[in-house]
């Protein structure tokens, strides 16, 4: 009788442990899937931010060799489908120049003062829909993700502001004085976007590292 009870208990314990193991394996697979999807979305955002920083730097002629190396590092680390071979090739050609040639190229890259730059807001649909799951990862990772989201909101505000200023340059009846004010505000906003894009791209890199 005692042996029978022990066998029943032993079988029950094995079933319980088996269920725990299955649940743990399922949880780990789910975490891996979430992590991979997070890293993929973050990598896409980082690439877009680097493109924005690059375009703004070229537009205003504010780039240098260090900036080109930074941009190249981001492009080289990207393994998705949205790579831009033309930008990669252009950067490689610039980096092959000596300092004198590079300075001349920078002067020629600078756009006209009233030139427009096409910028769009940044969206993170997977992160937005999985913020609860982000809490399953380390506290450091959670903090960097939330900081990234906050910084993306700020740059999106600047993008919307730039779009507003750009539309104002076509406003009927705008005075020459107000036109000058609007175009200055537009240039200043573009430059802020370029600086923010590089900063956030570096922040996103921290996210990717902590998620890996």
C-alpha positions in Angstrom: 0.0 0.0 0.0 2.8 2.4 1.0 4.7 1.6 -2.2 1.6 2.2 -4.3 1.1 5.6 -2.6 4.8 6.5 -3.2 4.6 5.5 -6.8 1.5 7.7 -7.3 3.2 10.6 -5.6 6.4 10.0 -7.6 4.3 10.0 -10.8 2.5 13.1 -9.8 5.8 14.9 -9.1 7.2 13.8 -12.4 4.1 15.2 -14.2 4.4 18.4 -12.3 8.1 18.8 -13.0 7.5 18.0 -16.7 4.8 20.7 -16.8 7.1 23.2 -15.3 9.9 22.3 -17.7 7.5 22.6 -20.7 6.2 26.0 -19.4 9.7 27.3 -18.9 10.8 26.2 -22.4 7.7 27.8 -23.8 8.5 31.0 -21.9 12.1 31.1 -23.1 11.0 30.6 -26.7 8.5 33.4 -26.3 11.2 35.7 -24.9 13.5 34.8 -27.7 10.8 35.6 -30.3 10.0 38.9 -28.6 13.7 39.8 -28.3 14.4 39.0 -32.0 11.4 41.1 -33.1 12.5 44.0 -30.8 16.0 43.9 -32.1 14.7 43.9 -35.7 12.5 46.9 -35.2 15.2 48.8 -33.3 17.7 48.0 -36.1 15.4 49.5 -38.6 14.8 52.6 -36.5 18.6 53.0 -36.0 19.2 52.8 -39.8 16.5 55.4 -40.5 17.9 57.7 -37.8 21.4 57.4 -39.3 20.0 58.2 -42.8 18.3 61.3 -41.3 21.5 62.4 -39.6 23.5 61.8 -42.8 21.0 63.7 -45.0 20.9 66.7 -42.6 24.7 66.8 -42.2 25.1 66.7 -46.0 22.4 69.4 -46.4 24.1 71.8 -44.0 27.7 70.8 -44.7 28.3 69.9 -41.0 29.8 66.5 -41.5 33.4 65.5 -41.1 35.5 62.3 -41.3 34.4 61.1 -37.8 30.8 61.6 -38.8 31.3 59.5 -41.9 32.9 56.8 -40.0 30.0 56.7 -37.5 27.5 56.5 -40.3 29.5 53.7 -42.0 29.5 51.8 -38.7 25.7 51.9 -38.5 25.3 50.9 -42.2 27.8 48.0 -41.8 26.0 46.7 -38.7 22.6 46.6 -40.5 21.6 43.3 -42.0 18.0 44.1 -43.1 16.4 44.7 -46.5 16.4 48.5 -46.4 20.1 49.1 -46.8 21.1 51.9 -49.3 24.1 50.9 -51.4 24.3 54.3 -52.9 24.9 56.0 -49.5 27.3 53.3 -48.6 29.2 53.8 -51.8 29.2 57.6 -51.4 30.6 57.4 -47.9 33.3 55.0 -49.0 34.4 57.4 -51.7 34.5 60.3 -49.3 36.5 58.4 -46.7 39.0 57.5 -49.4 39.8 61.3 -49.9 42.5 63.2 -48.1 41.6 66.0 -45.8 41.9 68.7 -48.4 39.6 66.8 -50.8 37.2 66.1 -48.0 36.9 69.8 -47.1 36.2 70.7 -50.7 33.6 68.0 -51.0 31.9 69.2 -47.8 31.6 72.7 -49.3 30.0 71.4 -52.5 27.6 69.2 -50.6 26.0 72.1 -48.8 22.5 72.7 -50.1 20.8 76.0 -51.0 19.6 77.9 -47.9 15.9 77.4 -48.8 16.3 73.7 -49.8 13.8 71.4 -48.2 14.6 68.0 -46.6 12.1 65.2 -46.6 11.8 63.8 -43.1 9.1 61.6 -41.6 8.1 60.7 -38.1 9.4 57.5 -36.5 7.1 54.7 -35.5 7.7 51.6 -33.4 4.5 49.5 -33.7 5.9 46.3 -32.2 7.5 48.0 -29.2 4.3 50.0 -28.6 2.1 46.8 -28.6 4.6 44.9 -26.5 5.5 47.3 -23.7 4.2 44.9 -21.1 6.5 42.2 -22.5 9.5 44.5 -22.3 9.2 44.2 -18.5 10.2 40.5 -18.9 13.7 41.7 -19.7 16.4 43.3 -17.5 15.7 46.6 -15.8 18.5 48.2 -17.7 17.0 47.2 -21.0 13.5 48.5 -19.9 15.0 51.9 -19.0 16.8 52.2 -22.3 13.7 51.2 -24.3 11.6 53.8 -22.4 14.2 56.5 -22.9 14.4 55.6 -26.6 10.6 56.0 -26.8 10.7 59.3 -25.1 13.5 60.6 -27.4 11.6 59.4 -30.5 8.6 61.4 -29.3 10.7 64.5 -29.1 12.2 64.1 -32.5 8.8 63.4 -34.0 7.6 66.8 -32.5 10.6 68.4 -34.3 9.7 66.6 -37.6 6.1 67.9 -37.3 7.3 71.3 -36.6 9.6 71.3 -39.6 6.7 70.2 -41.8 4.6 73.1 -40.4 7.4 75.6 -41.1 7.9 74.2 -44.6 4.2 74.6 -45.4 4.3 78.2 -44.0 6.9 79.2 -46.7 4.1 78.7 -49.2 1.5 80.7 -47.3 -0.2 83.3 -49.4 0.4 86.9 -48.3 3.4 86.1 -46.1 5.6 89.2 -45.7 9.3 89.1 -46.6 10.1 89.6 -42.9 7.9 86.7 -41.8 9.3 84.6 -44.7 12.8 85.1 -43.4 11.7 84.2 -39.8 10.0 81.0 -41.0 12.9 79.9 -43.2 15.3 80.4 -40.3 13.1 78.4 -38.0 12.9 75.7 -40.6 16.7 75.5 -40.9 17.2 75.5 -37.1 14.6 72.7 -36.8 16.3 70.6 -39.5 19.6 71.0 -37.7 18.1 70.0 -34.4 16.6 66.9 -36.1 20.0 65.9 -37.4 21.6 66.2 -34.0 18.8 64.3 -32.3 18.9 61.6 -34.9 22.5 60.7 -34.2 22.0 60.8 -30.4 19.0 58.6 -30.6 20.7 56.2 -33.0 23.4 55.7 -30.4 20.8 55.2 -27.7 19.1 52.5 -29.9 22.4 50.8 -30.3 22.5 50.4 -26.5 19.0 48.9 -26.6 20.2 46.3 -29.2 23.3 45.4 -27.1 21.2 45.0 -23.9 18.6 42.9 -25.7 21.2 40.5 -27.1 
